[in-house]
Amino acid sequence: MAEIPFKGKKINYTIQGEGEPLFLIHGYLESLEIWDEFTEQLARHFKVVRMDLPGHGKSEAVDDTHDMELLAEAAKAVLDENQIISCTVIGHSMGGYVTLAFADLYPEKVNRFSLFHSHPFPDSDQVRRNRQNAIENIKTGKKEEICRSHIPKTFADDNLQDFEEQVERAKSIALQTPEKGIIANLKGMMNRPDRSQLVKNTNKPFLLIAGKKDNFIDYHTVIPKIELPEKGEVVTLEYSGHMGFIEERQRSLDVVRNFMRNE
């Protein structure tokens, strides 16, 4: 583990392995630890960079609102600190929104990018209301209740029993997220723009990994709306919810390794 200063606060990150750089960006109520087992395998072939996004894990919140552009700036600071000129970026869930902001702001630093259980569209009115309700609940001391109800939904309903240990570990990570960080990142997600045209028009290799049993991103309504670029592809994880790198780890590893060979 290492840390760097960012806007007067500290950002926690880690780098494992050698080879072509691969930046894994975690999602909401997660930390870099969510990628531990996934990274162990990938670090045999690549230089894997992970960070705790501001307001998550051991990285401090830096503002009252964490717009995705601010989080992308923090990601760039980690790369710059380690003299990594460019990399492949894979973002999970909220990390996908950060990945899109990063590709928008710093295209020269992106070799390829992937949305892992994520999408390029802004929040719907209903999702915005849900996030606002979560903010109000956090402010009234209901963080534990939110974390314990949210995490099981990230797994496919019929995977909960088989992945009971992993669900509990994800809950533990979520519960360590400070209230200020949760609120700041919820506000940032609510603010994010539509970046579907960025995806459609990119000349970089692009990968969309979707879970057929995702409780947050409806496979049959959201995924077909995403217009792929010329070098884009969709991979469907048939048995996964929102945590394919856990629910179908080997399949996901194979998909990522193949993507890293994509020119």
Residue, then its C-alpha position, 0 to 999 in steps of 0.5 A: m500500500a502507498e499513498i499520495p496527497f491530493k487536494g490536501k487529503k490522502i489517496n490510498y493505492t497499490i500496484q502489483g505485478e509487472g508488464e502492461p499497466l491495467f488500472l482497476i477502479h472499484g465501485y460505490l461502497e467498495s474499496l480496492e480490496i474488492w479486487d483482491e482475488f481478481t488482482e492476484q491472478l492478473a498481476r501474473h501478467f500485468k502491472v495492476v494499479r488499484m486505488d481507493l477512490p476518494g471517500h472510500g476505503k483508506s482515501e479521504a473525502v476531498d469535497d462535499t460532492h465528488d463529481m466523476e471528473l474529480l475522481a478521474e483527476a485523483a486517478k490521474a494523480v496516482l498514475d502520474e506519481n508512478q510515471i505511468i504514461s498510459c494504461t488500460v482502465i476497467g471500471h466497476s459500477m460507479g468506477g465505470y462512470v469514473t472510467l468514462a470521465f477519465a477517458d473523456l478528460y485524459p484520452e492520451k492516457v487510455n489504451r483501452f477502456s471497459l465498463f464492468h457492470s456499468h453504463p454511460f447514461p446519466d441517472s434516471d429520475q427514479v435513480r436520482r430519487n433513490r440516491q437522494n433518499a440514501i443521502e437523507n438516510i445516511k444523514t440520519g445515522k442509517k449507514e449500517e442499514i443501507c450497507r447491509s441491504h445494498i450489498p446482497k443486491t449486488f449479487a444475483d439472487d440465486n448466487l447469495q447462498d453459494f457466495e455467502e462468505q464473499v457477500e459478508r466480506a463485501k458488507s464489511i468493506a462497505l461498512q468501513t466507508p465513511e458517511k461523508g464519502i458516501i454522501a459525496n459520491l452519491k452526489g457526484m453520481m447524480n451530477r454525471p453527464d450522458r457519455s454515451q456518445l463518447v463510447k459510440n465515437t471512441n477509436k479505442p478498444f472498448l469492452l462492456i461486461a454485463g451480468k444477465k442477472d444484474n439487479f441494478i442494470d437491467y440486461h434487457t433494457v439498458i444494455p441494448k441502448i448502448e451503441l458500441p464503437e467500431k472496436g467495441e464488444v459486449v460480453t455477457l456473464e450468464y450467471s452473474g449479477h453486479m459482481g461478475f469478477i466474483e460470481e464468474r471470476q475465471r470467465s471474467l479473468d479470461v475476458v479481461r486477459n483477451f481484452m488486454r491483447n486487443e489492439 
